[in-house]
Amino acid sequence: MPNLGGWEIVILVGVLLLLFGAKRLPTMARSVGQSARIFKGEMKGLRDEPTAAAPAPEREYTPTAVLPAVAEAPRTP
């Protein structure tokens, strides 16, 4: 991505003023800042999550009822 110089930033701000108006730009900038802050916090939370959470212990299987044994059917050749 190319670096933006002084004139490019002035032109970009001028185009934004024409498109959205002077009243909406501060609100939009505030929304973008809040969204970036929330995204950054969520990404940090995802990075920290595996170290904070311990793996769940495996449960031992204990049957609650005993089923009757079924005899196998005779096999025919």
Secondary structure, DSSP 4 states (H G I P E B T S, - for coil): -PPP-HHHHHHHHHHHHHHH-TTTHHHHHHHHHHHHHHHHHHHHHHHHHHHHSPPPPPPPP--SS-PPP-PPPPP--
